[in-house]
Amino acid sequence: MSYNIKELLKLPDEEKIALADLLYNSVNDDDFDKEEETKPWYEDERFVSELDKEFEAWKKGEAKGYTIEEVKSFMEDYKAKYRSK
């Protein structure tokens, strides 16, 4: 399944946090196939190209960046809201 990163970046912060949490949990999942060979992210030309584009947009002020503290806070807030449902 392929996603357009620009569309994902337009999502509300809460949805971005939920996606980040899902991605984090999927990587740290015990069911993850440890023997599966994967190319390192820095060798994936398409991924690196997208990162470069996002970084340039951030430098030009076209995209907002978040500190690690802000991301952690967003995630904690989201988890608290999710658990209360």
C-alpha positions as CSV (number, residue, x, y, z in Angstrom):
1,M,0.0,0.0,0.0
2,S,1.4,3.4,-1.1
3,Y,0.7,6.7,0.5
4,N,1.4,10.2,-0.7
5,I,3.5,11.9,2.0
6,K,2.1,15.3,1.1
7,E,-1.4,14.1,1.8
8,L,-0.4,12.5,5.1
9,L,1.2,15.8,6.1
10,K,-2.1,17.6,5.7
11,L,-3.8,15.3,8.3
12,P,-4.7,16.8,11.6
13,D,-2.0,16.5,14.3
14,E,-4.0,13.9,16.2
15,E,-4.1,11.6,13.1
16,K,-0.4,12.2,12.4
17,I,0.3,11.1,16.0
18,A,-1.9,8.1,15.7
19,L,0.0,7.0,12.5
20,A,3.3,7.6,14.1
21,D,2.2,5.5,17.1
22,L,1.1,2.7,14.7
23,L,4.4,2.8,12.8
24,Y,6.4,2.8,16.0
25,N,4.4,-0.1,17.4
26,S,4.7,-2.1,14.2
27,V,8.5,-1.8,14.2
28,N,8.7,-2.8,17.8
29,D,6.1,-5.6,17.5
30,D,7.3,-9.0,18.7
31,D,5.8,-10.6,15.5
32,F,8.2,-8.6,13.3
33,D,10.2,-11.0,11.2
34,K,13.8,-10.4,12.4
35,E,15.2,-12.5,9.6
36,E,13.6,-10.3,6.9
37,E,16.2,-8.4,5.0
38,T,15.5,-4.8,4.5
39,K,17.4,-2.1,2.8
40,P,18.7,0.7,5.2
41,W,16.6,3.9,4.9
42,Y,19.6,5.9,3.7
43,E,20.0,3.6,0.7
44,D,16.4,4.0,-0.4
45,E,16.7,6.8,-3.0
46,R,13.0,7.6,-3.2
47,F,12.7,7.8,0.6
48,V,15.8,10.0,0.9
49,S,14.5,12.2,-1.9
50,E,11.2,12.7,-0.1
51,L,13.2,13.6,3.1
52,D,15.2,16.1,1.2
53,K,12.1,17.7,-0.2
54,E,10.5,17.9,3.3
55,F,13.7,19.4,4.7
56,E,13.9,22.0,2.0
57,A,10.3,23.0,2.6
58,W,11.0,23.3,6.3
59,K,14.0,25.5,5.7
60,K,12.0,27.8,3.4
61,G,9.3,28.0,6.1
62,E,6.7,26.2,4.0
63,A,6.4,23.4,6.5
64,K,6.3,23.4,10.3
65,G,8.8,21.3,12.2
66,Y,8.2,19.9,15.7
67,T,10.7,19.4,18.5
68,I,11.0,15.9,20.1
69,E,9.3,17.4,23.2
70,E,6.3,18.5,21.2
71,V,6.0,15.2,19.5
72,K,6.2,13.3,22.8
73,S,3.6,15.7,24.3
74,F,1.2,15.2,21.3
75,M,1.6,11.4,21.6
76,E,0.9,11.5,25.3
77,D,-2.2,13.7,24.8
78,Y,-3.4,11.5,22.0
79,K,-2.9,8.3,24.1
80,A,-4.8,9.9,27.0
81,K,-7.7,10.8,24.7
82,Y,-7.6,7.4,23.0
83,R,-7.7,5.5,26.3
84,S,-10.6,7.6,27.6
85,K,-12.8,6.6,24.7
